[in-house]
């Protein structure tokens, strides 16, 4: 069963700053991308209506955005630590 799961839901290694919230968000992002791919393929094959596909992807996007906010990903980036002068 593990081989089938790895095939259907592949996961890539995380290469960013290793913090628990970043790793969790990365996993959520990979799951989002995988599900969007399946929905797009089903819509292209005519198995799912266009509006239904759009609605499903919109729900997935909202869940991903909520996940990002709850985890606090990106709130303490180096751009915000020193103010606007670091952006120049």
Secondary structure, 3 states (H helix, E strand, C coil): CHHHHHHHCCCCCCCCCCCHHHHHHHHHHHHHHHHHHHHHHHHHCCCCCHHHHHHHHHHHHHHHHHHHHHHCCCCCCHHHHCCHHHHC
